[in-house]
């Protein structure tokens, strides 16, 4: 009987021998390759933390002890060891989340999948244990070396180190990568530690030898131990952590179960903040992942488990369209430079980096710094293009507002995976950008509807030198071109009503253009004439919008962004300011966090589909017709 099927909870690990633990690790890797190759998901990161996760659950007692995962994409092994072994619907509706989930298990504490936050959580939980006198409770934070490039992690470390007797274990999962190889000064420091072997062994041997030396041995050892900091800096410069007041243990082989358990047990007993530095191999045990130099199968779709090749070829996606156009722009303009926050490949900048290696800047997982650095680049005479997932721009809002916009810097932010992304769940839907950016003075925001518009609007954006510009697009395959049939101001008309007195002005935002044309077709079947217009630039509202709206009986906006403060709200305000008193109905994402499911399923759940919207618009027009009929009804003659 396989060992894995006998693991129903963490305490089932206690009775296994070291040999059985190694067998279990092999079984887990086989399970992960088989399961994730069918559904897609984060394969490489989880293959790298098998032994580390087993050791954590052997040494600590979850859920009494809180084991926290930064980002959480490496929590699959944790799920397996805490009773969740049905991966058949991983990241699908009704199946396991791709991240820790409080709804799934008491062993999952935080659901964050934005990096560099776990140390702040750990600091707060450790303080809570102290105040509530839970002396037998421990807090363990697992953070990747890539996440340590984020400033939030160092802000937390500064606070953690302030309490020398507050127990907290920080496990640095050092695989030299976040998505791609980790960059920056910290990465170089950790690399130095990786290549240094044997300080603790050296000190232990020295102690043993000197204590057996008569008269001078013990005093000499004490002198040596007193010079520990200087010696460590000479042999392995982990002094950076100890300068902060953090006990440092490591580096430890992250695939040596015995060494891991020993290091974690020592850290658990220490009684203060401890860093345990573990060296792991992303993609371990699966050759296709190890051979993938781009990101070691960080996140994959369904693949053939034997070869690692995709099950089906995918068409051109929004990201690749942007990436190719960036290369074309780079050839034409030497002032165009690019920025990524540790996601060179996922945001489509790999080709640009290959073509212009001296014009690409990877700032690590530090979106706030990236935005301010972009302001500096613009002030210095360049035009930076900062490509980032839409959900991650939330982290840099203050910098967009107070550094880029206030200083009128020509910076272009390209937001990948905007709108409903689906399977990655609540934290990855890019559903807030068009709301939070509405308040930024001077900012211009484009929502391309197809590949042609991505190319055109990116070029328009980089022409702006005195204000921030934003270009946002969806995740996945880009559909066929949606041609314009006319132009009103700066807006594209996608469908004309065929009458001088149209009923509905349907404002289509971004990739929802095909759905809006479908809505118009359904309305036409009900005898409701509709104009469909794509604003292209949704901020600021085009000056032609108000007079165009005034020629219709009702305005309808459709966007894959929160309805609160989104494009619909800004258009409603523009109409009020212009004195245009036309009813407006806005359709978008409700103000709640969305569970993981496919994009199609999420859109159906929130009513953002053509039949749902057409039905509601038909009801609205019918209500207006009823009011008209009532107002113009011929009064009945008075009766004697």
Secondary structure, 3 states (H helix, E strand, C coil): CCCHHHCCCHHHHCCCCHHHHHHHHHHHHHHHHHHHHHHCECCHHHHCCHHHHHHHHHHCCCCCCEEEECCCCCCHHHHHHCCCCCCCCCCCCCCCCCCCCCCCCCCCCCCCCCCCCHHHHHHHHHHHHHHCCCCCCCEEEEEECCHHHCHHHHHHHHHHCCCCCCCEEEEEEECCECCCECCCHHHHHHHHHHCCCCHHHHHHHHHHHHHCCCCHHHHHHHHHHHCHHHHHHHHCCCHHHHHCCCEEEEEEECCCHHHHHHHHHHHHHHCCEEEEEEECCCCCCCHHHHCCCCCCCCCECCECCCCCCECCCCCCEHHHHHHHHHHHHHHHCCCEEEEECCCCCCCCCHHHHHHCHHHEEECCCCHHHHHHHHHHHHHCCCEEEEEEEHHHHHHHHHHHHHHHHCCCCCCEEEEECCECCCCCCHHHCECCHHHHHHHCCCCEEEECCCHHHHHHHHHHHHCCCCCCEEEECCCCECCCCCCCCEEECCEEEEECCCCCCCCEEEEECHHHHHHHHHHHHHHHHCCCCEEEEECCEEECCCCHHHHHHCCCCEEEEEEEEECCCCHHHHHHHHHHHCCCCCEEEEEEECCCCCCCCCHHHHHHHCCCCHHHHHHHHHHHHHHHHHHHHHHCCCCCCCCC
